[in-house]
Amino acid sequence: MISAMLSEAWMAMWANRLRTILTMLGMVIGVGAVILMLAVGQGAQQQVQASIASMGSNLFIILSGSTTSGGARMGGGAAPTLTITDAQAIEELPSVIAAAPSSPGTAQLVYGPNNWSTQITGTTPAFLTVRDWQLSAGYPFADSDVRSATQVALLGQTVVQNLFGDEDPVGKTIRIKNSPFVVLGVLTAKGQSLDGRDQDDTVLIPVTTAQRKVFGTRIGGAVRFIMAQAESAEAMTRVEDSINELLRQRHRIREGMDNDFTVRNLTAMANTAAATAKIMSMMLGAIASISLLVGGIGIMNIMLVSVTERTREIGIRMAIGARGKDILLQFLLEAIIISVVGCLIGVLLGVGGALVVQNLTGMQVVVTVTSILTAFGVAAAVGIFFGWYPARKASMLKPIDALRFQ
């Protein structure tokens, strides 16, 4: 019986091919748009999560204070209020895994005929622990290199590509501001940060080497900022309070006076960015879902027209013994066919569109089975829901009234 009804439903839709295709188009566009928007949103969310993971976990950045020059107030980090010994003291706090002082700057690198301008960061071996940064080749510099201001360096992947190409850089000598540095190792790739900066376009050298032989410093041991890592997310608040208390004591800041440093919770900032990306993904999906509603309304309108056109046919079916539930099932099957076929085509359109967007723009898109099943299920449910009313209206007709209909 069901096979016969399916055959009749197909014949009825084939008799009005153009109308059926136009009705189905609403579901095709709706499903395709939902899958595409979810793919774009989830791709952005994954990019943010990857950037957060590349930063390291449970991080703080402590910036040195501001200063005033000629009546103009400089930003945070302008005054040399933090030192290497501050970092050592922070590292000894409970629940702190490591703390790394940093003195960043920009310099020109030269190797053979190649040269490259990049960021040079003077730091300690703890920097690799704080940033959860591994080496793809070679070995890191040690605390002894920091104490003796050894001219050694660790190179990021971008620097290696621009200076060495396919050549192995480990053991080679480069020049930084005309000073020779031996390459000890190569850092693994980190990719872009949350602000879009290439984290691999960097060179790490001992902080004392940076201060004495590359950038210089007005105050011995002064650094621009300190990065610290807490042992867990639960300890973040406690560690932040401990850092503030410790540095106020070390810098002899009296009660009521402002700090000459700033402690920022990078993990909280990163989580905010991740939450924003997730909300954006949900909004894109919600906006695209409106087209599913429009497609469902289109199915209802066409089915109502079909019921009106086929009223006499309904009367004849009832007169020869068809029951109301048979009429209901007949028209409901037509709505289901339109919905399901439209959904299948929409899935193909959405997945294909996502791949096209990724290839043309380079944007990361993520098509998941969950998003496909969700879009398909919602669209099919919407189509069936809006098809049920016209089908029920057809099943409620009285045979004598249907036969008299002109």
ABEGO torsion letter per residue (X at the ends): XAAAAAAAAAAAAAABAAAAAAAAAAAAAAAAAAAAAAAAAAAAAAAAAAAAAAAEBGBBBBBBBBBBBGGBBBBBGABBABBAAAAAAAAABBGBABBBBBBBBBBBBBBEABBBBBBBBBBBAAAAAAAGBBBABEBBBBAAAAAAGBBBBBBBAAAAAAAAEABBABGBBBBBGGBBBBBABBBBBAEBBAAGBBAABBBBBBAAAAAAAAAEBABBGBBABBBBBBABAAAAAAAAAAAAAAAAAAAGBBBGBBBABBBBBAAAAAAAAAAAAAAAAAAAAAAAAAAAAAAAAAAAAAAAAAAAAAAAAAAAAAAAGBBAAAAAAAAAAAAAAAAAAAAAAAAAAAAAAAAAAAAAAGBBBBBBAAAAAAAAAAAAAAAAAAAAAAAAAAAABBAAAAAABX
